[in-house]
Amino acid sequence: MILKIFLFNLFVFFGIYGFAQSSSTYLKQSIDSLIMHEMQIQHIPGLSIAVLRDGKIDFIQGYGFSNIEHQVKVKPETVFQSGSVGKQFTAFAIMLLAEEGKLSLDDKLSKFFPDASSSWDSITIKHLLTHTSGLGDIGEYLDFRKDYLEDSLYRIIRNLPLQFNPGEEFYYSNAGYIMLGVIIGKVTGEFYGEFLKKRIFVPLEMNTTRIITEKDIVFNRAAGYQLVNDTIQNQEWIAPSLNTTADGSLYLTAIDLAKWESGLNTGKLLSKESYQEMWTPVKLNNGILFPYGYGWEIDTLNGFRMIQHDGAWQGFVSTIMRCPEKKASVIVLANLEDGATRKIAKRVIQLFEPTLKKSTIVNPRKDNKKVSAFLEEFITNLTLNSNKESMFEEDFWLELQPYFEEVSINLNKLGPLLNIDFLEVQEQGTKNVEYRFRAYFEKDYWEFFVVITNKSKIAYYEINL
């Protein structure tokens, strides 16, 4: 059944669980308005959100439908899939084992996989945690409708060519986190999911969090959806074994993630030193820091440190965003593939903490007009999918090829570019300059992070919704 009309009535049915007494009615209305607007323009069927201050829930609420066909409303108990938000739990498990002396982050993979090729001799557990191992992605080598034994996945990953020498670069690798799950199993003698349950979920009373399962009865389980030609459809089916790996295969709720955040906020289960290490940007071989720790991205928002991660898998998206200095955090779970939960999380946390909202440029430079013209051309080309190779560093240009079309489709939904506003400009040594700026379009704005070399080439960019 085609469901183009369902969104017109979506917001009559959102389930309210509301604010704690300390929050204002105005703030509640602002968040309601923001979320309902984003759900409408993004066509998100259902969403669950929690906001915490100092580890305590200040606001938790469900909106829309967890299941469209049965008209089931989202509530804080609704169970979503984690996607890559699950990686932080795998990383946390590794840190638990490291503190107990059962492994070292400097252990080479050859210690656990003696039959691997010699190229693995220089890959460490830390490289896997930080996506700097050189392992590529496993997706193109899998048939997602086929079940794989853990050993079969290992053999596929073992044969992946390294993209670079370990520690040289950052390359987001689900394969690396799958291998971390295998290592946990080898060290503990049990399935990594059981270790997570015993050592993390049970101690923190995360009562519904578990590995994804199709055969078990899971109360309050949401359905995942995708948007195809403005029509909501059910997610694609995935073989059950591929929903059990350590790169992000969890069922969880906003309530359970709030308990997780509370545990992180109070430093439970791990030492202060381990937390600090987990949330420290990785240093590459050339000495440059890359903004990723162990299962967490490390960023800044208006000068404040942010620790965060997103997930996207099988019709679900998720974001957990933390500002330690403000002791504020936001959790957003939604059931639409490609939903922009980070965008929602960021705008909500800025409503709670207005000091996190960027308003003025930091470290202005004399060449901003020249750079503005260059960046406006870059964004226009992205929108039209008419990108110029001459604007990019060669390696980065090759890396971007598979993604240009998708970015173009999403940018076209925003209408024409109106202007850009610099938020932060920072020199990166003598060769590169980092630019953070807001690009305003007719219907919305996006924030960009772009690194430009001294030869006026784009060496890196990311979009922060």
C-alpha positions in Angstrom: 0.0 0.0 0.0 1.4 3.4 -1.0 1.7 5.6 2.1 2.3 9.1 0.7 -0.6 10.5 2.6 0.2 9.1 6.0 2.5 12.0 7.0 -0.4 14.5 6.7 -1.9 13.0 9.8 1.3 12.0 11.5 1.5 14.6 14.1 -2.1 14.1 15.4 -0.8 10.9 16.9 2.6 11.7 18.5 3.0 10.2 22.0 4.0 12.6 24.7 6.0 11.6 27.7 7.1 15.1 28.4 9.5 17.1 30.4 10.7 17.0 34.0 9.2 19.7 36.2 12.4 21.8 35.8 11.9 22.5 32.1 9.9 25.3 30.7 6.7 25.1 28.7 8.3 27.4 26.1 11.3 25.1 25.7 9.0 22.1 25.3 7.0 23.8 22.6 10.2 24.8 20.8 11.4 21.2 20.7 8.0 19.9 19.7 7.9 22.4 16.9 11.5 21.7 15.7 11.0 17.9 15.8 7.6 17.9 14.0 9.0 20.2 11.4 12.0 18.0 10.8 9.9 14.8 10.7 7.6 16.4 8.2 10.3 17.6 5.8 12.4 14.4 6.2 9.3 12.1 6.0 10.4 10.3 9.2 7.6 7.9 10.4 8.7 7.8 14.1 11.2 9.2 16.4 12.2 8.9 20.1 14.3 11.5 21.8 15.8 12.0 25.3 17.7 15.0 26.7 19.8 14.7 29.8 21.4 17.2 32.1 24.2 15.9 34.4 23.2 12.4 33.6 19.5 12.8 34.5 16.6 12.8 32.1 15.2 16.3 31.6 13.0 15.4 28.6 12.0 12.2 27.0 9.3 11.8 24.3 8.1 9.7 21.4 6.7 11.1 18.1 5.0 9.5 15.2 4.7 5.8 14.5 6.9 2.9 15.3 4.8 0.8 12.9 2.8 2.5 10.2 0.8 -0.5 9.1 -0.5 -1.1 12.6 -0.5 2.6 13.6 1.6 1.9 16.7 2.8 5.1 18.4 6.5 5.7 19.4 7.1 5.9 23.1 10.3 6.0 25.1 10.1 2.2 25.4 10.1 1.7 21.6 12.9 -0.5 20.5 15.1 0.8 17.6 18.2 -0.6 15.9 21.5 1.0 16.9 23.4 1.1 13.7 27.0 2.3 14.4 26.0 3.8 17.7 26.6 0.2 18.8 30.4 0.6 18.1 30.9 2.5 21.4 29.7 -0.6 23.3 32.2 -2.8 21.5 35.0 -0.3 22.2 33.9 -0.1 25.9 34.1 -3.9 26.1 37.7 -3.8 24.8 38.6 -1.2 27.4 37.1 -3.4 30.2 39.3 -6.3 29.0 42.3 -4.0 28.7 41.9 -2.8 32.3 41.7 -6.4 33.5 45.0 -7.2 31.6 43.3 -9.7 29.3 44.5 -7.9 26.3 46.5 -4.8 25.4 45.5 -2.1 22.9 49.0 -2.5 21.4 48.4 -6.2 20.8 49.0 -7.2 17.2 46.2 -8.9 15.3 48.6 -11.8 14.5 48.4 -12.7 18.2 44.7 -13.6 17.8 44.8 -14.6 14.1 48.1 -16.5 13.5 47.0 -17.6 10.0 46.4 -14.0 8.8 48.7 -12.5 6.2 51.9 -10.7 7.2 50.2 -7.4 6.4 48.3 -7.9 9.7 51.5 -8.1 11.7 51.6 -4.3 12.2 47.8 -3.8 12.9 47.0 -3.4 16.5 43.7 -3.4 18.5 44.0 0.4 18.8 44.1 0.7 15.0 40.8 -1.2 14.8 39.2 1.0 17.5 40.2 4.2 15.7 39.6 3.1 12.1 43.3 3.5 11.2 44.1 -0.1 10.5 43.9 0.2 6.7 41.2 -2.4 6.5 38.6 -1.4 3.9 34.9 -2.1 3.9 33.4 -5.6 3.7 30.1 -4.6 2.3 30.9 -5.1 -1.4 32.1 -8.6 -0.7 28.8 -9.8 1.0 25.5 -11.1 -0.1 23.2 -9.5 2.4 20.6 -12.2 1.9 23.1 -15.0 2.9 24.0 -16.1 6.4 27.7 -16.2 7.3 29.4 -18.0 10.1 31.9 -15.8 12.1 34.8 -17.7 10.6 33.5 -17.0 7.1 33.4 -13.3 7.8 36.9 -13.5 9.2 38.2 -15.2 6.0 36.6 -12.4 3.9 38.1 -9.7 6.0 41.5 -11.5 6.1 41.7 -11.2 2.3 40.8 -7.5 2.1 43.6 -5.5 0.7 44.9 -2.8 3.0 44.0 0.7 1.9 47.1 2.1 3.5 49.8 1.2 6.1 48.3 1.0 9.7 48.2 4.4 11.4 48.7 6.5 8.2 45.1 7.5 7.6 41.6 7.3 8.9 39.2 5.0 6.9 35.8 4.1 8.5 35.8 0.4 8.6 33.0 -1.8 9.8 35.3 -4.8 9.1 37.6 -3.5 11.9 34.8 -3.5 14.5 33.6 -7.0 13.3 37.1 -8.2 14.1 37.0 -6.5 17.6 33.9 -8.6 18.3 35.8 -11.8 17.2 38.7 -10.8 19.5 36.3 -10.3 22.5 35.0 -13.8 21.8 38.5 -15.3 21.7 39.6 -13.6 24.9 36.5 -14.3 26.9 35.4 -17.6 25.5 31.9 -16.3 24.9 29.9 -14.5 22.2 30.7 -10.8 22.4 27.0 -10.0 22.9 26.9 -12.1 26.0 29.9 -10.2 27.3 28.2 -6.9 26.6 25.1 -8.1 28.5 26.9 -9.3 31.6 29.4 -6.4 31.9 27.6 -3.4 30.6 23.8 -3.8 30.0 23.0 -5.6 33.3 25.1 -3.4 35.6 23.6 -0.3 34.0 20.1 -1.7 34.1 19.7 -1.4 30.3 17.0 -3.9 30.4 15.9 -4.0 26.7 19.3 -3.6 25.0 20.4 -6.8 23.2 21.7 -8.2 20.0 19.2 -7.9 17.1 17.1 -11.0 16.6 14.3 -11.9 14.2 13.0 -15.1 15.8 12.5 -13.9 19.4 9.5 -11.9 20.6 10.7 -8.3 21.2 8.1 -6.1 22.8 7.8 -2.6 21.4 10.0 -3.4 18.4 9.8 -0.7 15.8 9.7 -1.3 12.0 12.4 0.3 9.8 11.5 2.2 6.6 13.1 3.7 3.6 12.0 6.5 1.3 11.8 5.7 -2.4 10.5 8.4 -4.7 8.7 10.1 -1.8 7.0 6.9 -0.9 7.7 5.1 2.4 8.5 1.5 2.0 9.6 -1.3 4.4 13.3 -1.8 4.9 15.2 -4.4 2.9 15.5 -7.8 4.5 19.0 -8.7 5.8 20.2 -12.2 6.7 20.0 -12.7 10.5 23.6 -13.5 11.0 24.6 -10.1 9.5 22.6 -8.5 12.3 24.7 -10.0 15.1 28.2 -8.5 14.4 30.1 -6.0 16.6 30.0 -3.1 14.2 26.5 -2.1 15.3 23.8 -4.7 15.7 21.9 -3.8 18.8 18.3 -3.3 19.8 17.9 -0.3 22.2 15.6 2.3 23.4 15.9 6.0 24.4 15.4 4.9 28.0 18.3 2.5 27.9 20.6 4.9 26.1 19.7 7.5 28.8 20.9 4.9 31.4 24.1 4.5 29.3 24.6 8.2 29.2 24.1 8.4 33.0 26.8 5.8 33.4 29.2 7.6 31.2 28.5 10.9 33.0 29.3 9.4 36.4 32.3 7.4 35.1 30.9 3.9 36.0 32.5 0.6 35.1 35.8 2.1 33.8 38.6 4.2 35.3 38.9 7.9 34.6 42.1 7.2 32.7 40.3 4.8 30.3 37.5 7.3 29.7 40.0 10.0 28.9 41.8 7.7 26.5 38.6 6.5 24.8 37.6 10.2 24.1 41.0 11.4 22.9 41.5 12.0 19.1 43.8 9.5 17.5 47.2 10.6 16.4 48.2 9.5 12.9 51.7 8.4 12.0 52.5 11.9 10.8 51.5 13.4 14.1 48.2 14.9 13.0 45.2 14.4 15.2 42.1 12.9 13.7 38.8 13.6 15.5 37.9 10.0 16.4 38.6 8.1 19.6 37.5 4.6 20.4 34.0 4.2 19.0 33.3 8.0 19.4 33.7 11.1 17.2 35.3 14.0 18.9 34.3 17.4 17.6 33.6 21.0 18.8 30.5 23.1 18.7 31.0 26.8 19.3 34.3 26.1 21.1 32.9 23.3 23.3 34.1 19.8 23.0 31.5 17.3 21.7 31.6 13.5 21.9 29.2 11.9 19.6 28.3 9.2 17.1 25.7 8.3 14.5 24.3 5.0 13.3 22.4 4.0 10.2 21.3 0.5 9.3 18.3 -1.3 7.8 15.8 1.5 7.9 17.0 3.0 11.2 19.1 6.0 12.2 20.5 7.1 15.5 22.6 9.8 17.2 24.0 10.3 20.7 25.5 13.7 21.2 27.3 14.7 24.4 28.8 18.0 25.6 30.8 17.1 28.8 31.6 20.7 29.7 27.9 21.6 29.8 26.9 18.1 31.1 24.2 18.0 28.4 23.4 15.2 26.0 20.8 14.3 23.4 19.7 10.9 22.1 17.7 10.6 18.9 16.4 7.4 17.4 14.3 7.2 14.2 13.0 4.6 11.9 13.8 6.0 8.4 16.9 5.2 6.4 18.9 8.4 5.8 17.0 10.4 8.4 19.2 13.3 9.6 19.1 12.5 13.4 22.4 14.4 14.0 20.8 17.6 12.6 17.9 17.1 15.0 20.2 16.3 18.0 22.4 19.3 17.4 19.5 21.8 17.2 17.8 20.3 20.3 21.0 20.5 22.3 21.4 24.1 21.2 17.9 24.9 22.4 18.8 23.5 25.8 22.2 25.1 25.8 22.1 28.4 23.8 25.9 28.9 24.3 26.4 25.9 21.9 24.9 27.9 19.1 27.5 29.4 16.8 26.8 33.0 15.9 30.1 34.8 15.2 33.2 34.0 13.3 36.3 32.9 15.2 39.9 33.7 13.9 38.8 35.7 10.9 41.2 35.9 7.9 41.7 38.5 5.2 41.0 36.1 2.4 37.5 35.1 3.4 35.9 36.8 0.4 38.1 34.8 -1.9 37.5 31.6 0.0 33.7 32.4 0.1 33.6 32.4 -3.7 35.6 29.2 -3.9 33.3 27.5 -1.4 30.1 28.8 -3.0 31.3 27.3 -6.3 32.1 24.0 -4.5 28.6 23.8 -3.0 26.9 24.8 -6.2 28.8 22.0 -8.0 27.9 19.6 -5.3 24.2 20.5 -5.7 24.3 20.1 -9.5 26.5 17.0 -9.3 28.9 18.7 -11.7 32.0 18.6 -9.5 35.4 19.6 -10.8 38.3 17.4 -10.2 40.6 20.4 -10.2 39.1 21.6 -6.9 40.2 18.5 -5.0 43.3 16.7 -3.9 43.6 13.6 -6.1 43.2 10.9 -3.5 40.2 12.7 -1.9 38.6 13.1 -5.3 38.8 9.4 -6.0 37.4 8.6 -2.5 34.4 10.9 -3.1 33.2 9.5 -6.4 30.6 7.0 -5.0 28.9 9.7 -2.8 28.5 12.8 -5.1 25.1 11.7 -6.5 23.5 11.1 -3.1 24.8 14.5 -1.8 23.4 16.2 -4.9 20.0 14.7 -4.4 19.8 15.9 -0.7 21.1 19.4 -1.5 18.6 19.8 -4.2 15.8 19.4 -1.7 17.0 22.6 0.1 16.5 25.0 -2.8 19.1 27.4 -4.1 22.2 28.5 -2.1 21.7 32.0 -0.6 24.9 32.7 1.2 27.5 31.2 3.5 28.6 32.4 7.0 32.0 31.5 8.4 31.9 30.0 11.9 35.5 29.1 12.5 38.7 29.4 10.6 41.9 27.7 11.8 45.3 27.1 10.3 46.4 23.5 10.2 50.2 23.9 10.2 51.6 25.8 7.2 49.9 23.8 4.5 46.1 23.6 5.3 43.4 25.8 6.6 40.2 24.4 8.2 36.9 26.2 7.5 33.7 25.6 9.4 30.8 27.5 7.9 27.1 27.5 7.6 25.5 27.4 4.1 22.1 28.9 3.9 19.6 27.6 1.4 16.1 28.6 0.6 14.6 26.0 2.9 17.2 25.2 5.5 20.9 25.4 6.3 23.7 22.9 6.5 27.1 23.3 8.3 30.3 22.3 6.5 33.8 21.5 7.6 36.3 21.9 4.7 40.1 21.6 4.7 41.8 23.6 1.9 45.4 23.2 1.1 47.8 26.1 0.3 47.4 25.1 -3.4 43.6 25.8 -3.1 42.6 22.2 -3.2 40.0 20.6 -1.0 41.7 17.9 1.0 38.7 16.9 3.1 35.1 17.9 3.8 32.2 16.7 5.8 28.7 17.9 6.3 27.3 18.5 9.8 23.6 18.7 9.6 
